[in-house]
Amino acid sequence: MITSASRIRAVLAAVLLGLSVSGCGYNNIPSHEEQAKAKWADVQNNYQRRADLIPNLVSTVQGYARQERDVLTAVVEARAKATQVRIDASQLTDPDKVKQFQDAQNQLSGTLGRLIAISENYPELKSNQNFLALQSQLEGTENRIAVARRDYIEAVRVYNTELKTFPGVLWASTFFRSNKPMAEFTANETSQSPPQVKF
């Protein structure tokens, strides 16, 4: 026969066990993993926003700079390639996939820079309100991309650190064996060298 004292002890033991498990770090790995995945979704969302702005920007420039077809074509092709390279949250542990995605986005950034530089040769384009609005939106989106990438890098750092430090390493080696470190964004080779200034 179970006494009320036994029931109280059992309930107290269950509460203490629940508190000890919740405070021991067991939930940290899945929580940090989901946070990193959410930050990755922000990165992709901002890259998609940029890709959506590009056709309008290209068509605005096309009206003024028809002889710049090679740059316009390069932008359209880079956008197509960048939107084809997809990486979902399950592939974030594959550094090669992340690099492939990053390379496609970097190529698009480079061609966009050339497209914006064209406006310097066309004063009437620089004064076009559509172009100025699109350029402003694109610059804002580039800033959002930088912030989203920074946030993703920090979330990945927290997640990867949890997998390697105590007590997370215990959980990672027992209950979360399939969890692997996630890949971070890295600077491309051109951003590693200082820009050349010519007068």
N, C-alpha and C positions, 0 to 999 in steps of 0.2 A: 504494500500500500504506500502510495506516494503522499508524503506529508506536505503541508504548506511550506515548511522550511526548505524542503527539497526542491519544490517548484521555484521558490525565490532564488535559491542557489543556481538552479539551472538557467533561469532567466538572466540573473546577474552574470553568469559565465558566458551566456550567449552575447549579452551586451558588451562585455569586456573583450570577447573574441572579435566581435564586429569592430569595436573601436581600435583594437590592436592591428587588425588587418587593414583598416582604412588609414591608419597612421604609419604603416610600415613601408609604404611606397609601391605597393602592388599595382595601384591604379595609375601611377605616374607614366609608365611606358605607353599604355594605350591612350592616355590623355595627351601626352606630348606628341604622339604619332598623329592623332586626329587634328591637333593644332597645326602641325606642319602641313598636313594635307589641305587644311582650310586655307593656309597661307599660299600654298601652291595654286589653289583655285583662284585666289585673288590675282596672282601673277598671270595666269592664263586669261582671266577676265580682262585685265588691262591690255594684254597683247591683242586680244580679240577686238577691244575698243579701238586700238590703233589701226588694226587691219580694216575695220569698218569705215574709218575716216579716209583711208587712202584713196579709194575710187573717186570720191568727191574732190579731193585735192588734185588728183591727176587730171580729172576732166576740166577743172578750173584752169590749171596751168596749160592744158592742151589748147584751150581757146586762144591763148596769148603766145605760146612758144611752140608752134607747130614744127619748127626745125629741130627741136630738141627731142626728137622721137626716140633716139637711143637711150636717153636717160629715162624717159617715160616708160619705155618698154622694159627697161631693167627694173624699175620700181614695180611694175605690174607682175613681172616674173618672180621677183623676190617675195612679193606679197603672196603669190600663189604657192611658192615653196614653203614659206613660213606657216601658212595655214594648213598645209598638208602634213607637216611634221607635228604630230600630236604625241603627247606623253600623259598618261593618266597616273593617278596616285600609286598604283601598284608597281609602276616602273621607276619610281623615285629612288630606288636603291641601286639602279643601274647607271653608273656614271657616264657610260657611252651614250645612252639614250638622252640623258640630260644635256650632254655636250652637243649632240646632234640638234636638239631643240634650240639650244643657246646659239649655235653657229647660224642656224637659219634666221633667228631673230636679229643677230648681229649683222648679217648680210642685208636684211631689210633696213636696219638702222642706217647703214652706210649709204644705201641708194636713196633713202629719204633725205639724208643730208645733202646729197648732190641735187635732188629735186628742189629743196629749199634754196640752195645756192643759186639756182637758175633765176630766181626772182630778182636777184641783184642786177641782172642784165636787162630786165624788163620793168622800167619804172611804172608803166600803166598796170602791170600785174601787181606790183607792190601796193598800189593804191586801191585795188579791187577789194571790196568789202567781204565778198565770199572767201577770197584767198586769205585775207587777214584773219577772218573768223576761224577758218579751218586750220591755219597755221597756229593760232592761239590754242585751239583745242588739241592739236597735235602736241604742242609743247607741254600743255597741261597733262596730257596722257603720258608723255615721256617721263614727267616728274612722278606720276602715279606708278608707273612701271618701276622706277628706281626705288620708291618707297615699298612697293609690294615685294620686290626682290630682297630688299634689306630685311623686311619682316620675315620672309621665308627663310632667309639665311639664319636669322636668329632662332626661329622655331626649330630648324634642323639642328643647329648647334645644341639647343637644349635637349632635344630628343636623342641625338647621338651621344651626348655627355651622359644622359641617364642610362644608356645601354652599357656604358663603360665604367660607371662609378657605383660605389656602394650606397644603398642596397639594391639599386637597379640592376647591377651586374648579376646579382643572385636570381632575381626574377627573370632576367634575360636568358640565363643559362638553364632555367628550369621550365617555367611556364610560357615564356615568349621566345623559344628557340628560333622560330621562323622569322622573327623581327631582325632586319639587317639595318645597318646605318644608311641614312639617306644621303644622296649626292647634293652638293651645294653648287651654287653658281660660282663660276670663276671668271676672272677678268680675261678678255681675249688678248691675243698677242700684241695687237696694235695699241691697246691702252696701256701696255707695260712700258712702252718707250715714250720718251718725252716728244711733244710735237715739235716739228721744225718750223722756225719762224724765219721767213725770208723778207728782206726789204728791197 
